[in-house]
């Protein structure tokens, strides 16, 4: 009986005595009161897909940013003797992971052919210059995640400030700021990014600037819409009547009420930014050689896809996993922060 | 309505003017010249080439000349293909891109609407889960990965469709599929949310209470009302397809403007890049204008001149 709390027996009930009545306060809330963030976190924890994605993202972050200390090979070390070796994982003897290649119908040990010792392993094989694909993918993941951080930073700063100022000021300033956004939106953002990168010479800093200029627009629009709504609510009017400075109102009253909009939108900016970086690197104007990005790795791998499919599969799978994880986490956060949207 | 249209067209012209100006000056600030690598040219020869392209004139003169030309549909001559006007280059290449884009848009939105609607009607069943997985995958798999996979497995391995080139409808199937995936997923996601919302509204409850059959309710009441907001995402979907077409056309070697854009970017063909940038903005402006007008026509509750 005792280990099944749902089944109660008659012994579990007794009449309320006068003594109990004195101690009981029917107005008292016994459950702990939860803040907005705690409440959302409680809802998020129930969403399995989002939680798995969150764990995955944390793991990928840790792997990618610590890889400098433990990566098996230097991602930029080229060695023509080791070119195009298939994946070989110690202890696993399945075709595709044991260092053998299909050559003319028979499986050949590519590692023996290349004349490397038994102790040499490339977990995901090597590319056409003999660079370790696993280390390069880790490096590319680090670039993608850096881009994610950069994009969310600009979303949080430029996007939020632009939106709040535009919504709060209203009138002519708002009109002007909205026209500017409309112009930005009527050029495909990828064209803006390409033009900027051409002017700045391809590279990491050019990509970061291109993302800085294009990524904040959606955030600014959503924050503005929300600010317009909040602006006329009583608590803001009260704060204004009491002579609170606009800056303080923005930080104390607007921002806390904008949290959910900001977090949800940020989670959808990130996969877009990761995609854009991969896209630009893929067409050849993003991260430049010898540095690796998931986009350049996919582009390199695609040339050999017919014979060495692993060279494209691995970076593509990592990129897709990143995108899925951020998208699912974004979905989960939207449901958690905005439970109304769910039903 | 006429006043609204006039205002919108004024803004489009203004936008295109700003786009032209900004791209013109960006291109002028570009490091290097088209002749940087031609060290063997004598100063006289370089001067002559500059003269031929009008590069010896002061900047403001070049700018005004370019603006004037652009008004007449003249965007200069391509650096890459000598003697080919940019407008001719765009004119011959826009057909395939428009066809692919339209096919991908129609296919993507229609299948997306069906998947989203079915997911919403069968909410919280395996059908819904499958629909969600499809839309998450569609959003997460980049078009360039999908295009290569389609080309290899459906084209090369199964020989169902031609691998590349542009010679008829069969050649459009794989690139259309690759381009349609993202709009499909986006529409399905949007549609599901919208439809779930509509299905729980009062007039659906009333229709149920009146005893209408389920298909009738879904078709006549729920589907139609959920379709209206779909119009708003057509603009972003068009951007999506334009972006995708740059890589997809490249992978399937289709002579379209997306492929041309990437090629021009890689060869520093500034006049072509400028012409295509203006072209892309123009197309996007037109798409946005059409969707805004459509929105008012479809839903009488939204009055255009408010």
Interface residues (C-beta under 8 A of the other chain):
Chain A: X179 X182 X183 X185 X186 X187 X188 X189 X190 X191 X194 X195 X196 X198 X199 X201 X271 X275 X278 X279 X282 X283 X284 X285 X298 X299 X302 X305 X306 X312 X316 X319 X320 X323 X324 X327 X328 X331 X341 X343
Chain B: X11 X12 X14 X15 X18 X19 X23 X26 X29 X30 X31 X136 X137 X139 X140 X141 X142 X144 X145 X148 X152 X156 X193 X196 X200 X235 X239 X242 X243 X246 X247 X250 X261 X262 X265 X266 X268 X273 X276 X277 X280 X281 X284 X285 X288
